[in-house]
Amino acid sequence: MTTTASSASHHLSPAFPGRAPWGTAGKLRAWQQGAMEKYIQAQPRDFLAVATPGAGKTTFALTLASWLLHHHVVQQVTVVAPTEHLKKQWAEAAARIGIKLDPEYSAGPLGKEYDGVAVTYAGVGVRPMLHRNRVEQRKTLVILDEIHHAGDSKSWGEACLEAFEPATRRLALTGTPFRSDTNPIPFVTYEEGDDGIRRSSADYTYGYGSALADGVVRPVIFLSYSGNMRWRTKAGDEIEARLGEPMTKDAISQAWRTALDPRGEWMPAVLRAADQRLTEVRKAIPDAGALVIASDQDSARAYAKLIRDITGHKATLVLSDDTGASKRIDDFSGSDDRWMVAVRMVSEGVDVPRLAVGVYATTISTPLFFAQAVGRFVRSRRRGETASVFLPTVPDLLGFANEMERERDHVLDKPKKDGEEDPYAESEKEMEEANREQDEDTGEQDMLPFEALESDAVFDRVMYNGAEFGMQAHPGSEEEQDYLGIPGLLEPDQVQLLLQKRQARQIAHSRKKPDTEADLLELPAERRPVVSHKEMMELRKKLNTLVGAYVHQSGKPHGVIHTELRRVCGGPPSAEATAGQLRQRIAKVQEWATRMR
C-alpha cells in the first residue's frame, strides 16, 4: 500500500470496515486497496468503480472520501443513493468513520456539524439547482451510488448533470454497470469497440468471480423448480404447459405468473422447500435469514400468510420504500427471525448480511434486476458460508444464473444488423417496469390477459458455478431432500464435489427401481423414450388442435376434455406426458370425434 493510501486506512476507526477478507493485511480488502492506489495515483475528476454486490463499495467510497477530506482536496461530500433507506444507510456508515452526513437535508444552509448530505436521485431530480449551488460554493466530492439509476429517466440523468457538473470530484459506483436500455449514464466514459458499439469503461472492476476466489462473497447454489401449469387466456381457452418447456414468449410469461400465483401449489411447495433449506443452513449459521422477492403488495401479503401457515412463524412484511419499511428492514437485520417478504425495493443495496436463502418470486427478467436481487444473498461474513436462491425454471433466469461470473458493460448502441431482431427490444419495457416505484396496487393485475387455474411444483435441477446437477423429482422425495440438505458452511470446491456426489447417488437410486415403478421424472436420461423437443411439441400441438376441434363438436370446455382423456388413458397432464401417452390420447379423441359424426 502506498503512503497516501495507508494514511487513508489509518484515518479510519479501527472497527471499520468490520469484515476484511481472510489472509489480507490491513483494514482494507485487496480490491479496495488496489482501487484506492489507482485513484490516488491518477487523481481523476471522474472515477467509475464496478464491484460485485456485497464486495464493499461503501467501504471503498468512504475511505476515499476520508482521504480527500483529510488532504483538503474537497471540503464536503454529497452522496446520491437510489432509495430513502440507502440514503440513511450511507449516513450511518459514514458516521462510523467520523464523516457526518445529513440524510434529512431538503433545503437551505447545512448545519455546521455536518460534512455533507445524503440524498436520493429522485430528490436531485426535483431540485437540481439547490444541489448545484451547494457544489459551486464549496469543493465537493459527489458519490453516485448505483450510478446506473441516473439513466433511469431523462429527467434524473439531466438533473444529475445539471447539479453535479461543477463538482470537484465525482465517484460513480455500481455493482451492475449494464442496463437493458441505451440511456447514457451521466459522468460515465463510453469507448467504441472494434464492432462500432460504445460500451461503458470502468476505471476499476472487481467482478463476482474474483470476489468469490477471495472469499469476499458467498458461492450461490440455485435451486430451480419446474411443474405443470394450467391457465385460461383472455379468449377463454384453457392452456396446460410445463414450466421450462419450449414455448412462445407470451406462454412463458403466463406459465411463470401461474407458478407465482399464491393460490396454486407451486409457491407453497417452493416456500416449504426453501424453509427446509433455511433450517439446514441455520445449523451452521444460526441467525441465517430468508427473503422472498415479490412482484406486488397483494402477492407479498399472500406469501407472508403462506409462510406463517407453513412454518408457524410470522414473516416480516416490507411493502414500500417509506420510513416504516426502513425500520422493519433494520429490525429484521438485527434479529434472528427466519423470513422477510418484500416487494422489489429490497432488491438493491439493502444490507442484511444474514440473508442466506432467497426465493425469486417476481416476473422481472432483466439481467440488471436479477444480479441486484441475487446480490442480497452473497455478502459473506465468515469463510465457507453459502447462499441458496430458489427460482422458477424460466429460460432467462436459468441463463442469468449460469452467467453469474460474467462481467458486463453498459452498451450505449444497439448492435442491430440487417435482418436481425433487436436483442434489446424485449427487455426495455421490462426494465422500465422494474425501475418504477410500483409497490402500491396499480390495478394492473386485474387487467392481465389470463387467469391462473392450477399449478404444481417439481424439483428440477441445481445450478452452481455454471454447471447443472440433479434430475427432476417430486417435492418431499428423497432426491429433493438430498439437495436441500447440503450443509450451509462449505468451501466453493466442496460445494461442487458434494453436488456431484448427490447427483451420482440420485442416478444410482433411480436405476434400482423397475421402469414400471419409477416416475418418468426420476428415470435416467438413457432409459427415457428418445423423442426430441420438436417431436414432443408437434404431438402436444396435434393433441391440442384435436381437442380444440372436439370442443366445438361436443360443447365441452378444453379442460374437461383433457381431464377426461387423462381419466380414460391414464398418465399425468399433457405437459408431463410421454410421447406414447400423447399418441394414445390423440387416438382416443379421434375415436370420440368419429363416433359423434
C-alpha positions in Angstrom: 0.0 0.0 0.0 1.3 3.5 -0.8 1.9 6.0 2.0 -1.1 8.0 0.9 -3.4 5.0 0.8 -2.0 3.9 4.2 -2.9 7.3 5.7 -6.5 6.8 4.4 -6.6 3.4 6.2 -5.2 4.9 9.4 -7.7 7.7 9.3 -10.5 5.1 9.8 -12.0 3.8 13.0 -10.3 0.5 14.0 -13.6 -1.2 13.7 -14.2 -0.1 10.1 -14.7 -2.0 7.8 -16.0 -4.7 10.1 -15.3 -7.6 7.7 -12.0 -7.8 6.0 -11.1 -10.7 3.7 -9.2 -13.7 5.0 -5.5 -13.6 4.5 -5.2 -10.0 3.5 -3.3 -7.4 5.5 -4.5 -4.1 6.9 -8.1 -2.9 7.2 -9.0 -2.7 3.6 -9.7 -5.6 1.3 -7.2 -6.2 -1.5 -9.5 -4.8 -4.2 -10.4 -1.7 -2.1 -6.7 -1.1 -1.5 -6.0 -1.6 -5.3 -8.8 0.9 -6.3 -7.5 3.4 -3.7 -4.0 3.2 -5.0 -5.2 3.6 -8.6 -7.3 6.6 -7.7 -4.6 8.4 -5.6 -2.0 7.9 -8.4 -4.3 9.2 -11.1 -6.2 11.8 -9.1 -9.0 11.9 -11.8 -12.1 14.1 -11.6 -14.3 11.2 -12.6 -13.8 7.6 -11.4 -16.2 4.6 -12.1 -15.7 1.7 -9.7 -17.6 -1.5 -10.6 -17.7 -4.0 -7.8 -20.0 -7.0 -7.4 -22.8 -6.6 -4.9 -21.6 -7.5 -1.4 -17.9 -6.7 -2.1 -17.8 -3.5 0.0 -18.3 -0.5 -2.4 -19.4 1.7 0.6 -16.2 1.0 2.5 -14.1 1.9 -0.5 -16.1 5.1 -1.2 -16.0 6.3 2.4 -12.3 5.5 2.7 -11.6 7.6 -0.4 -13.9 10.4 0.9 -12.0 10.4 4.2 -8.7 10.7 2.3 -9.9 13.5 0.1 -11.3 15.5 3.1 -8.1 14.7 5.2 -5.9 16.1 2.4 -8.2 19.1 1.7 -8.8 18.1 -1.9 -12.5 18.6 -1.1 -14.4 20.4 1.7 -17.7 18.5 1.7 -19.3 15.2 0.5 -22.6 14.6 -1.3 -23.9 11.0 -1.5 -26.7 10.2 -4.0 -28.4 6.9 -3.4 -31.3 5.1 -5.1 -33.7 4.9 -2.1 -34.5 6.6 1.2 -33.4 3.5 3.1 -30.0 3.5 1.4 -29.6 7.2 2.0 -29.8 6.6 5.7 -27.6 3.6 5.5 -24.9 5.7 3.9 -25.2 8.3 6.6 -24.9 5.7 9.4 -21.8 4.1 7.7 -20.1 7.5 7.2 -20.8 8.4 10.9 -18.8 5.3 11.9 -15.6 6.8 10.4 -16.2 10.3 11.5 -17.9 11.8 8.4 -21.2 13.4 9.3 -23.8 13.4 6.5 -27.3 14.8 6.9 -29.8 12.3 5.5 -32.7 14.6 6.1 -31.4 17.6 4.2 -34.0 19.3 2.0 -33.1 22.9 1.5 -31.2 25.9 2.9 -27.8 26.1 4.6 -26.3 22.9 6.0 -25.7 22.7 9.8 -22.0 23.4 10.7 -21.7 20.0 12.4 -22.2 18.2 9.0 -19.5 17.3 6.4 -22.2 16.9 3.7 -25.5 15.4 2.7 -27.0 12.1 1.6 -29.9 12.5 -0.9 -31.8 10.3 -3.4 -31.7 10.5 -7.2 -35.4 11.4 -7.0 -34.6 14.3 -4.6 -31.9 15.6 -7.0 -34.4 15.3 -9.9 -36.8 17.6 -8.0 -34.3 20.4 -7.1 -31.1 20.1 -9.2 -30.2 23.8 -8.8 -30.3 23.6 -5.0 -27.5 20.9 -5.2 -25.6 22.8 -7.9 -25.5 25.9 -5.7 -24.0 23.8 -2.9 -21.5 22.2 -5.1 -20.4 25.6 -6.6 -20.0 27.2 -3.1 -17.5 24.6 -1.7 -15.2 22.0 -3.2 -17.3 18.8 -3.3 -16.9 15.1 -3.7 -20.1 13.6 -5.2 -20.5 9.9 -4.6 -23.1 8.5 -7.1 -24.2 5.1 -5.6 -25.6 2.6 -8.1 -24.9 5.2 -10.9 -27.0 3.2 -13.4 -30.1 4.8 -11.7 -29.1 8.1 -13.2 -30.0 6.7 -16.6 -33.5 5.5 -15.3 -35.2 8.5 -16.7 -34.2 11.5 -18.8 -35.1 13.9 -16.0 -32.9 12.1 -13.5 -29.9 12.0 -15.9 -30.3 15.7 -16.8 -30.8 16.7 -13.2 -27.6 14.8 -12.2 -25.7 16.5 -15.0 -27.1 19.9 -14.0 -26.5 19.5 -10.3 -23.0 17.9 -10.3 -21.3 19.2 -13.4 -19.3 21.8 -11.3 -18.2 19.2 -8.7 -14.5 19.0 -7.9 -14.5 15.2 -7.8 -17.2 12.6 -8.8 -17.0 8.9 -7.7 -19.5 6.6 -9.5 -20.2 3.2 -8.0 -22.2 0.2 -9.3 -22.4 -3.5 -8.9 -24.2 -3.8 -12.3 -22.9 -1.3 -14.9 -25.2 -2.7 -17.6 -28.7 -1.6 -18.4 -31.3 -3.1 -20.7 -31.9 0.2 -22.4 -29.5 2.6 -24.1 -29.9 5.7 -22.0 -26.5 7.2 -21.4 -25.4 7.3 -17.7 -24.0 10.7 -16.6 -20.3 11.0 -15.9 -19.6 7.5 -17.3 -17.0 7.2 -20.1 -18.0 5.2 -23.2 -15.4 3.7 -25.5 -16.1 2.4 -29.0 -15.1 -1.2 -29.7 -14.0 -2.8 -33.0 -17.6 -3.5 -33.7 -18.5 0.2 -33.6 -20.5 -0.3 -30.4 -19.9 2.1 -27.5 -19.6 0.4 -24.1 -19.1 1.8 -20.6 -15.5 1.9 -19.5 -14.8 1.3 -15.8 -11.7 2.7 -14.0 -11.6 -0.3 -11.6 -13.5 -3.6 -11.8 -13.9 -6.2 -9.2 -16.2 -9.0 -10.5 -18.1 -11.8 -8.7 -15.6 -14.4 -9.9 -12.7 -12.5 -8.3 -14.7 -11.8 -5.1 -15.6 -15.5 -4.8 -12.0 -16.5 -5.2 -11.0 -14.0 -2.5 -13.7 -15.3 -0.1 -15.3 -11.9 -0.1 -18.7 -13.2 -1.3 -20.6 -16.4 -0.9 -21.0 -19.1 -3.6 -24.6 -19.2 -4.8 -26.5 -22.5 -5.2 -29.5 -22.0 -7.5 -32.4 -24.5 -7.0 -34.8 -24.5 -9.9 -38.4 -25.7 -9.8 -40.5 -26.7 -12.7 -44.1 -28.0 -12.7 -47.3 -28.2 -14.7 -49.2 -25.0 -15.1 -52.8 -24.5 -16.3 -54.4 -21.2 -17.1 -57.2 -19.6 -19.0 -56.4 -17.0 -21.7 -58.4 -13.8 -22.3 -60.1 -15.7 -25.2 -61.4 -18.3 -22.8 -59.0 -21.1 -23.9 -57.5 -23.3 -21.2 -53.8 -24.0 -21.7 -51.6 -26.5 -20.0 -47.8 -26.3 -20.2 -44.8 -27.3 -18.2 -42.6 -24.6 -16.9 -39.3 -24.7 -18.7 -40.6 -26.5 -21.9 -40.1 -24.6 -25.2 -43.0 -22.2 -25.8 -43.8 -18.8 -27.0 -42.8 -15.7 -25.0 -46.4 -15.0 -24.0 -46.9 -18.6 -22.9 -43.7 -18.5 -20.8 -44.9 -15.3 -19.2 -48.3 -16.7 -18.4 -46.9 -20.1 -17.1 -44.5 -18.1 -14.9 -47.3 -15.9 -13.5 -49.4 -19.1 -12.9 -46.4 -20.6 -10.9 -46.2 -17.5 -8.7 -49.9 -17.4 -8.0 -50.2 -17.9 -4.2 -53.5 -19.9 -4.7 -51.7 -22.7 -6.6 -49.5 -25.5 -5.4 -46.2 -24.2 -6.8 -45.5 -21.4 -4.4 -46.4 -23.3 -1.2 -44.2 -26.3 -2.3 -41.2 -24.0 -3.1 -41.6 -22.0 0.1 -41.7 -25.3 2.0 -38.5 -26.4 0.3 -36.8 -23.0 0.9 -37.8 -23.2 4.6 -36.3 -26.7 4.9 -33.1 -25.3 3.2 -33.1 -22.5 5.7 -33.3 -24.9 8.6 -30.3 -26.8 7.3 -28.3 -23.6 6.7 -29.1 -22.4 10.3 -27.3 -25.5 11.7 -24.1 -23.8 10.6 -25.3 -20.1 10.5 -27.7 -19.8 13.5 -29.0 -16.4 12.5 -29.4 -17.1 8.8 -32.5 -15.4 7.3 -34.6 -15.9 4.1 -36.2 -13.4 1.7 -39.0 -13.7 -0.8 -38.8 -11.0 -3.5 -42.4 -10.5 -4.7 -43.8 -8.6 -7.6 -46.6 -6.6 -5.9 -48.2 -5.9 -2.5 -51.1 -8.5 -2.8 -48.7 -11.3 -3.7 -46.3 -10.3 -0.8 -49.2 -10.4 1.7 -50.3 -13.8 0.4 -46.7 -15.2 0.6 -46.4 -13.9 4.1 -49.6 -15.8 5.1 -48.3 -19.0 3.4 -45.0 -18.7 5.3 -47.0 -18.4 8.6 -49.1 -21.4 7.7 -46.0 -23.5 6.7 -43.6 -22.5 9.4 -45.8 -21.4 12.3 -43.8 -18.1 12.4 -44.7 -14.7 11.3 -42.7 -13.2 8.3 -41.6 -9.6 8.3 -43.5 -7.8 5.5 -41.9 -4.9 3.7 -44.2 -3.2 1.2 -42.8 0.1 0.2 -39.8 2.4 0.5 -41.0 4.5 3.4 -39.7 5.2 6.9 -41.7 2.3 8.4 -40.2 0.0 5.8 -36.6 1.1 6.7 -37.3 0.3 10.3 -38.8 -3.1 9.5 -35.7 -4.0 7.4 -33.4 -2.7 10.2 -35.3 -4.7 12.9 -35.2 -7.8 10.8 -31.5 -7.3 10.1 -30.8 -7.1 13.8 -33.0 -10.1 14.8 -32.7 -13.8 14.2 -36.2 -14.1 12.6 -36.4 -16.5 9.8 -38.4 -14.9 7.0 -38.8 -11.5 5.3 -41.2 -10.9 2.3 -40.7 -7.7 0.3 -41.8 -6.0 -2.9 -38.9 -5.5 -5.2 -37.5 -2.4 -3.4 -35.3 -4.6 -1.3 -33.6 -6.0 -4.4 -30.8 -3.4 -4.4 -28.3 -2.1 -1.9 -30.1 -3.1 1.3 -27.6 -4.5 3.6 -28.9 -7.5 5.6 -25.8 -9.7 5.7 -27.5 -12.6 7.4 -29.8 -13.3 4.4 -28.7 -16.7 3.0 -31.8 -18.1 1.4 -33.9 -16.4 -1.3 -37.0 -17.1 -3.3 -37.2 -15.2 -6.6 -41.0 -14.7 -6.8 -41.2 -11.9 -9.3 -41.6 -11.9 -13.1 -38.9 -9.3 -13.8 -36.5 -10.9 -16.2 -33.8 -8.3 -16.8 -30.1 -9.1 -16.0 -29.7 -5.9 -14.0 -32.6 -6.7 -11.6 -31.6 -10.4 -11.3 -28.0 -9.5 -10.4 -29.1 -7.0 -7.8 -31.6 -9.4 -6.4 -29.0 -12.2 -6.0 -26.6 -9.6 -4.6 -28.8 -9.5 -1.5 -27.6 -13.0 -0.5 -23.9 -13.1 -1.4 -22.5 -10.8 1.3 -20.1 -13.0 3.2 -19.5 -12.7 7.0 -17.2 -15.6 7.5 -15.5 -18.1 5.2 -17.5 -21.0 4.0 -21.0 -19.5 4.1 -23.1 -20.5 1.1 -26.2 -18.8 -0.4 -29.2 -20.6 -1.8 -31.7 -19.0 -4.3 -34.9 -20.7 -5.4 -36.0 -20.0 -9.0 -38.8 -21.0 -11.3 -37.5 -22.9 -14.4 -37.6 -20.0 -16.8 -35.0 -19.9 -19.6 -34.0 -16.2 -19.0 -33.4 -16.8 -15.2 -31.5 -20.0 -15.8 -29.3 -18.1 -18.2 -28.6 -15.4 -15.7 -27.9 -18.0 -13.0 -25.4 -19.7 -15.3 -23.6 -16.4 -16.1 -23.1 -15.2 -12.5 -19.4 -14.7 -13.1 -19.7 -12.9 -16.4 -18.8 -9.2 -16.3 -20.9 -6.9 -18.4 -20.6 -3.3 -19.6 -23.3 -0.9 -20.4 -23.9 -0.8 -24.1 -24.8 2.6 -25.5 -25.6 1.5 -29.1 -28.0 -1.3 -30.2 -26.0 -3.9 -32.1 -28.5 -4.4 -34.8 -27.7 -5.8 -38.3 -29.8 -6.0 -41.4 -32.4 -8.7 -41.0 -31.7 -9.3 -37.3 -34.1 -8.6 -34.5 -33.1 -6.0 -31.9 -31.8 -8.1 -28.9 -32.6 -5.2 -26.5 -36.2 -4.5 -27.5 -37.8 -7.2 -25.4 -36.2 -6.2 -22.2 -36.6 -2.4 -22.5 -40.2 -2.5 -21.4 -39.4 -4.9 -18.5 -36.5 -2.6 -17.4 -38.9 0.4 -17.4 -41.3 -1.6 -15.3 -38.6 -2.8 -12.9 -37.3 0.7 -12.3 -40.8 2.1 -11.5 -41.7 2.6 -7.8 -44.6 0.1 -8.2 -45.0 -1.2 -4.7 -48.6 0.1 -4.5 -51.5 -1.7 -6.0 -51.9 -0.2 -9.5 -54.8 -2.4 -10.5 -52.6 -3.8 -13.3 -53.1 -7.4 -12.0 -56.8 -7.1 -12.8 -56.1 -6.4 -16.4 -53.8 -9.4 -17.0 -55.0 -11.3 -20.1 -55.2 -14.6 -18.4 -56.4 -16.4 -15.2 -54.2 -18.8 -13.3 -56.1 -22.0 -12.7 -53.7 -24.7 -11.3 -50.1 -25.3 -10.7 -47.8 -27.9 -9.1 -44.1 -28.0 -8.4 -41.3 -30.4 -9.5 -37.8 -30.1 -8.2 -35.9 -29.6 -11.5 -32.2 -29.0 -11.1 -29.4 -27.3 -9.1 -27.1 -24.8 -10.8 -23.7 -23.9 -9.4 -20.7 -22.3 -10.9 -22.1 -22.6 -14.4 -22.8 -26.3 -14.1 -26.1 -28.2 -13.6 -26.8 -31.1 -11.3 -29.7 -33.4 -10.4 -32.7 -34.8 -12.2 -36.3 -33.9 -11.8 -38.0 -35.2 -8.6 -41.2 -34.5 -6.7 -41.2 -32.2 -3.7 -40.7 -34.3 -0.5 -38.9 -37.0 -2.3 -35.5 -38.4 -1.1 -33.9 -36.9 -4.2 -35.1 -33.4 -3.4 -34.1 -33.8 0.3 -30.6 -34.7 -0.7 -30.1 -31.3 -2.3 -31.9 -29.3 0.3 -29.7 -30.9 3.0 -26.4 -29.7 1.7 -24.5 -28.1 4.6 -24.6 -24.3 4.9 -20.9 -23.9 5.6 -18.7 -25.2 2.7 -15.8 -24.0 0.6 -16.7 -23.4 -3.1 -14.8 -26.5 -4.3 -16.6 -28.6 -1.6 -20.0 -27.4 -2.9 -19.1 -28.7 -6.4 -17.8 -32.0 -5.0 -20.9 -32.6 -2.9 -23.3 -31.8 -5.7 -21.5 -34.3 -8.0 -21.9 -37.0 -5.3 -25.6 -36.2 -4.7 -26.2 -36.4 -8.4 -24.4 -39.8 -8.7 -26.5 -41.1 -5.7 -29.7 -39.9 -7.3 -29.0 -41.7 -10.6 -28.0 -44.9 -8.8 -31.1 -44.8 -6.7 -33.4 -44.4 -9.7 -31.7 -47.2 -11.6 -32.6 -49.7 -8.9 -36.3 -49.1 -9.5 -38.1 -51.1 -12.2 -39.2 -48.9 -15.0 -42.8 -49.7 -14.2 -42.5 -48.2 -10.7 -40.2 -45.3 -11.4 -41.7 -41.9 -12.0 -40.7 -40.8 -15.6 -39.2 -37.7 -14.0 -36.8 -39.9 -12.0 -35.7 -42.1 -14.9 -32.1 -41.6 -16.1 -31.9 -39.9 -19.5 -30.7 -43.2 -21.1 -33.9 -45.0 -20.1 -36.4 -42.4 -21.1 -38.1 -42.6 -24.5 -35.9 -40.8 -27.0 -38.1 -38.1 -28.5 -36.8 -34.7 -29.5 -38.3 -31.5 -28.1 -39.6 -30.7 -31.6 -41.4 -34.0 -31.9 -43.0 -33.5 -28.4 -44.1 -30.0 -29.3 -45.7 -31.4 -32.5 -47.5 -34.1 -30.6 -48.8 -31.7 -28.0 -49.8 -29.3 -30.7 -51.7 -32.0 -32.6 -53.5 -33.1 -29.4 -54.5 -29.5 -28.5 -55.7 -29.0 -32.1 -57.9 -32.1 -32.0 -59.2 -31.2 -28.5 -60.0 -27.7 -29.9 -62.0 -29.2 -32.7 -63.8 -31.6 -30.3 -64.7 -28.6 -28.1 -66.9 -27.3 -31.0 -68.3 -30.7 -31.6 -69.1 -31.7 -28.0 -69.7 -28.3 -26.5 -67.5 -29.2 -23.5 -64.6 -26.9 -22.4 -61.0 -27.7 -23.1 -60.1 -28.5 -19.5 -63.0 -31.0 -19.2 -61.9 -32.9 -22.3 -58.2 -33.0 -21.2 -59.3 -34.3 -17.8 -61.5 -37.0 -19.4 -58.6 -38.1 -21.6 -56.3 -38.5 -18.6 -59.0 -40.5 -16.7 -59.6 -42.8 -19.7 -55.9 -43.2 -20.9 -54.1 -42.7 -17.6 -50.9 -40.7 -17.0 -50.0 -37.2 -16.0 -51.1 -33.8 -17.5 -50.2 -33.4 -21.2 -47.2 -31.2 -20.4 -45.7 -34.1 -18.4 -46.9 -36.9 -20.6 -44.6 -39.2 -22.6 -44.8 -39.4 -26.4 -46.6 -42.7 -26.1 -49.2 -41.3 -23.7 -49.8 -38.3 -26.0 -50.3 -40.6 -29.1 -52.7 -42.7 -27.0 -54.8 -39.6 -26.2 -54.7 -38.4 -29.8 -56.1 -41.7 -30.9 -58.8 -41.6 -28.2 -60.0 -38.0 -29.1 -60.1 -39.0 -32.8 -62.2 -42.0 -31.8 -64.6 -39.8 -29.9 -64.9 -37.3 -32.7 -65.6 -40.2 -35.3 -68.4 -41.5 -33.0 -70.2 -38.1 -32.9 -70.4 -37.8 -36.7 
